[in-house]
Amino acid sequence: MLAPLQLLSATRQNLWRLTFIRILVLGAQAGSVGFAYLFDLLPLPWLQLDITLGFSAIVCLLTAIRLRTSWPVTELEYAVQLAFDLFIHSALLYFSGGSTNPFVSYYLVPLTIAAVTLPWRYSLILSGIALALYTLMLAKFFPLDAFVARENMQIYGMWLSFALAAGVITFFAARMAEELRRQEHMRALRREEGARDQQLLAVATEAAGAAHELGTPLATMSVLLKEMQQDHRDPALQEDLSVLQDQVKLCKETLQQLVRAAEANRRLSVQEQTVTHWLDQALNRWHLMRPEATYRFQRLGQGDVPMLAPPPDLTQALLNLLNNAADACAEGLEVNLDWTATEIRISIRDHGAGVPLAIAEQIGKPFFTTKGKGFGLGLFLSKASVTRAGGSVKLYPHEEGGTLTELRLPRDARGDEA
């Protein structure tokens, strides 16, 4: 996973842009030198200029090859690349009039890029280098003897220098700043995910302890219920005891499933199945948990039924969403299954009071609940599980009342197996 992350780093992207702009500037410089040579506008040392431009072209090629490797691009390397541009520009100025050359203002372009993309210490060092080179150009350079030619070059060079500087600063610096903002946004998302994972770890630790502690009282309750069924023959009581026995059995099976799910996650063993089979199993299990709820299931997708390899926590996430809908209104739930070429969509609509807009943004955060019971963890854990599988969960107020819960999954959802 290291190489892809490095390939997307802001410094690497900025070095790609610097190389691209360097090639454009090199083309403009070579064109200017070629134009002056063909029309014999200036008495310049053509061989030295050609060698300097050729060296710059070689560095551009080597940098492009280097950027195709997985080696990380550091800020120091990027600063050295900008310093190279300053030295190459100084060499070209030295052989073409020094400080009298209108292209001397191009010194500001690498400095602007450094100020936008690098820490202040690198910008300060590069500014010192540029100032020293500019000062050297004032005292020592290859003189131009032709006054008329120098005047023509001044007019043409000022225009081209301004065009290059304006284009580079506008495009390059703006794109760099945009890339930095994108990277900062990604870091903020990673920090948010890290905080969420810490909350999940805390919840998982408490859940593991609770599951271990619940085994003994559930076993005791099961034994007592069997004894009560044997001692009391009242039909109405027998029916209630049977319901209680089923609920205790369901609790024990849930705890056993937690153990099996943890083992499956450890071994990364998930079973591929059709989404309709997975959803039927989940709905049957949920209806056993909530026998008072009524629902209508409708399959909307056409064509081949997509396959799914759901991790164990994805099924639990779906059960949590169904429970939330049933808590809002247990009667007349609508469960729809649809799919496209890229995703699977499961929608759950209840006919409850709906989600108040004032607290809509708080729903899904840990320990926040709109119900009088519960811990406010169901939707939080569901969203975390679905996100791990590459999907999303969203709640919408339905136009006809109630709440629409929409679960979206990629067609190859397998969870985070890395």
N, C-alpha and C positions, 0 to 999 in steps of 0.2 A: 504493500500500500504506500511505500515511501515515495517511489518515483513519480506516480501520478500527482501526488500532492506537491512535489517539488516543481513539476512541469507547470503547475497552475499558480506558482508563487508570484507575488507582485513584482519582485525584483527581476525575475526571469522574463516576465511579460514586458517590463520596461526596457530591459536590454534588447529584446526583440525589436521593440519600437525604435530604440536608439540605432540599432543596426540598419533598420529600414530607412530611417531618416538620413543616416550617414551615407547610404548608397545614393539617395536622391541628391544630397549635397555634393557628393563626389561626382555625380553626373553633371551637375551644374558647373562645378569647378573645372572639370575636364572640358566641358563645352566652351567655357570662357577662354581657357588656355588655347584650345584648338582654333577658336574663332580669331583670337589675336594672332596666332601663328600663321593661319592661312592668308589673312589680309595684311600681315606685316604691320600691325598697329603699334606694337611695342618692341623695343629691344630687350628681350628677356632671356635668361639662361634656360633655354627650353629643356635641355637634358636633365638638369637638376629638378625642374618642375615635374617632368615625366617620371623620374625616379620616386619623388615624393608621392605623387598620385598613385603610382603602382604599388608602393608600400602600403598606402591606405587601403587600396583594393584588396591586397592580400590579407590585411588584418580583418577586413569585413568578411571575407570568405572563411577565415579561421574561426571568427566569432560565430558565424552561422553554423559551422560544423560543431563547434563546442556546445552550442545551445541545443543540439539534438541529442546530447548525452544526458544521463540522469544526475550528473554532478550538480549539487546545489549552487545557485548563483548568490554569492554573498554581497553585502553592501560595499565591502572593500573592493571587490572585483569590479563592481559597477562604477565606483568612484575612479578606479584606475582607467576604465574605458573612457570616461569623460575627460580625464587628464590627458589621455592619448589624443583626443580630439583637439584639445587646446594646443598640444605640441605640433600636431600636423598642421593646424591652422597657422601657427606661428611660422613654421617652415615655409609654407606657401607665401605668407606675407613677406618673409625675409627676401625671397627671390623676386618679389613683385612690388617693391616700393616701401615696405615696412609700414610705419604709422601713417604714411601718406595714402596708402591703399584704402579705398572706401569700405572694403570688406573687414576692416579692423573692428567694426562694430559687432561682427559675428561672435566675438568673445562673449557677449552677453547671453547667447543662446545656451551653451553648455552650463553657464552659471545659473540661468533661470531653471533649467531642468534639474540641476543639483538641488536648488533651493526647494523645489516642489517635491522631490522624491527621496532625498537623503537627509540624515540627521545633520544638525547645524555644524558639527565639527568637520564633516566632510565638505560641506559648502564653504566653510571658512578657509580650509586648506586649498580648495580649488580656486577660490577668489584670490588668495595670495599668489598662486601659480600664475593665474591670468594677469594679475597686476605686474608681476615680475617680467613676464614675457612681453607685455605691452610696453613696459619701460625699456626693455632691451630693444624693441623695435624702434623706439625713438632715437636711440644712439647708433644702432648698427643695422644696416640693411643694404640690399642691392639697389643702387640708385637708378632712377629713370631719367634719362637725359632729354628725351623729346618732350617739350612743354605741351605742344598741341596734343600729342598722343596721351599725355598724362591728363589733360583736361577732358578729353573724350572719355578716357577710362573712368575719370571721377564721376561723370554724369551717368554713364552706363552702370558702373559698379555700385553707385549709391542706390539706384533703383533695384538692381538685382539683390543687393545685400538686404535692403528693406523687405523685399518680397520673400526671400528665404527666411529671414528672422521672424517675420509676421506669421508665415505659414507654419514654421516649426513650433513656435511658441503657442499658437492657437490650437493646432492639432495635437502636437506631441504632449505638451504640458497639460492640456485639458484631459486628454485620454489617460495620462498617468494619474492625475488627480482622481479621475473616475475609477480607475483600477484600485487605487488605495482605498477609496470609499467602499468599494465592493469587498475588498479584503477585510476591512474593519467590520462590515456587516456580517461577513462569514464568521469572524472571530466572535462577534456578539452572539450569533446563533449557536456556535460551539459552546460558549460559556453557559448559555441557557440550557443546552442539552446536558452539559456536565452537571448543572444544578438539578435538573430533572432526574438524571441517573442517580445522584446521591439520595434524592428523595425516594426513588424506587428501591434502592438498596436498603434504606432504613425500613421501608414498608415490608420488603421481602424478609428482612431479618425478624421483624415482629411477627409476620405471618408464619414463618417457620417455627418460631417458638410456640405460637398459639396452636398450630396444627399438632405439635407434639403433645401439648398439654390437653388437648381436646379428646385424644384417643381414649383415655381412661374413663372420663365421665360418660362418653357416648356408649362405651361397652357396658357400663353400669346401668345406664338408662335402658339399653336393649334387654338386659337380663330382667330388670324390674318390669318392663312392659310384657314380657313373655309370662312372667309369674302372674301379673294382673289379668292377662287373658285367660289363664287357667283357673284363677280363683273366682272370676266374675263372669257370669254367663248372660248378663243383660245384653240383648242384641244391640241396643243403641250405644252402650258403652263399648261393646266389642268393635263396633264400627269406628268409633273414635280412637280406640287403642290401635286398631289396624292402621289408621291414618298416621298416628304418631310413630308407629313402628316403621312405616314407609319413610317418614321424614328422617328418622334416626339412621335408617339404612342409607338414605341418600347422603346424609352428612358424612357417614363413614366412607362411602364410595368417593365422595369429593376429596376427602383427605388422602385416600389411596391414589386417586388420580393426580393429586399434587406431587406425590412421591414419584409416580410413573412419569409425569411431565418433566420433573427435574432430571430424572435419569435419561429421558429422551433428549432433553436439551444437552446434557453432558455428552451423549453419544452422537448428537446431531442426527438422530434418526427420525425422519418424518415420512409419512406415507402419502404418496400421491393418489388423489382421488378426484372424481368429478365434483364441481362446486355444488351441484344439486344434492349429491349424496352427503357431502359435508354439512350442508345447510339443513337437510332433513334430520340428520342425527342430532344436530345442535337444537333444532326446534323441538324434537321429541324429548330430549333431556330437559330443556327449559320448561316444557309443559308439565313434566313430572314435578319440577320444582314449584311451578306456579299453576296448580290445577284450576284455580279460580279464573284464570285469564282466558279470553277467547281471542282468536286471531284468524285472519284469512290470508293464505299464501297465494301469490300469483307469480308465475314465471313469465317474464316479458321477453327475454332474450331469444333470438332466432338462430338457427344453424347449429353447428357442433357445440356441445356443452364444453366449456373450458375446463381444463384440469387445474388442480390446486394441490399444493403440498403445504397445508397449514401447520405452523408450529403450534404446540399445545396452548400457549397463552393467547393465540388468536381466537380459538374457540371460546375461551373464557371471556375475552373481550366482547365477542358477540353476545354471550349470555348476559354480560353486564348491561349492554345497550338494550337488550330486550327487557331486562328487569327495570331499567329506568323508565322505559315506555309504559310498562305495566304499572309501575308506581304512580305514574301520572293518571292513567285510566286503563283499568284491566280489561275493559270490554271493547270489542271491535277493533283490535289492532290490525293494521294492514302491513304485511311484509311482502315486498316485491324484490324480485331478482332479475337483473338485466346485465348485459355485457356488450362490449364492443371488441374491436380487434386488439385493443391494448389494455383494457381494464375490465374489472368486475365491479358492479355497483349493487349494493344491498340497501334498500331504503325501508325504514320502520316508521310508520305514522301512528301516533296516538291521538286521542280525542280529548286530551286533558286541557288544563288551563293555559298551556303554552309557556313560553319562556319570556319573562319580563325583560324589556329592552334595557332597563337600568342595571341589570346584573348579568346580561348576556356574556360580557367579556370575562366575568369571573368564573363562569361554569367551565369545569374541566380542570381547574386548579386544585391541588391537593387540599383536603380538609375543608373544602367549601361545598356546602350542600343547601339546596332549597327545600329539602324535606325535613320533617320533624325528627326523623330517625336516620341512622346511618352515619358514616364517618366522612363522606365526601371524597371517597377514593375510587369509586367504581368507574366514573367517566375518565378520571385521570389515568388510571391503570389501563383502561381500554385504549385511550389515545396513544399511550406509550407503546402498547403491544402492536397496534396497527401501524404506527410509525416505524417500528422495527421491521415490519413486514413490507415496508415500502409504500404503505397506503395512507389514507387520511380519514378522519371522522369529523363531520360538521353537523351542527344542529341549526335548523331553520324554523321560524314560525310559519305554520302552514296557512295559506290564504283562507281556508275554510275553517280554521280553528285548530288548536292542538299544535304538536311539534313534529317536524319531520327530521329524523336522524338518518344521515346518509353516510354509509361506509363504502369507501372506494379502495380497491386492491388492484395491483398489477396482475396480469394474467399468469405471471410466473412467480407469484408470491410464495416465498419460502422462509421469510424472516431473515434476520441477521445471523448468518452462519459463519461470519469471519471471526 
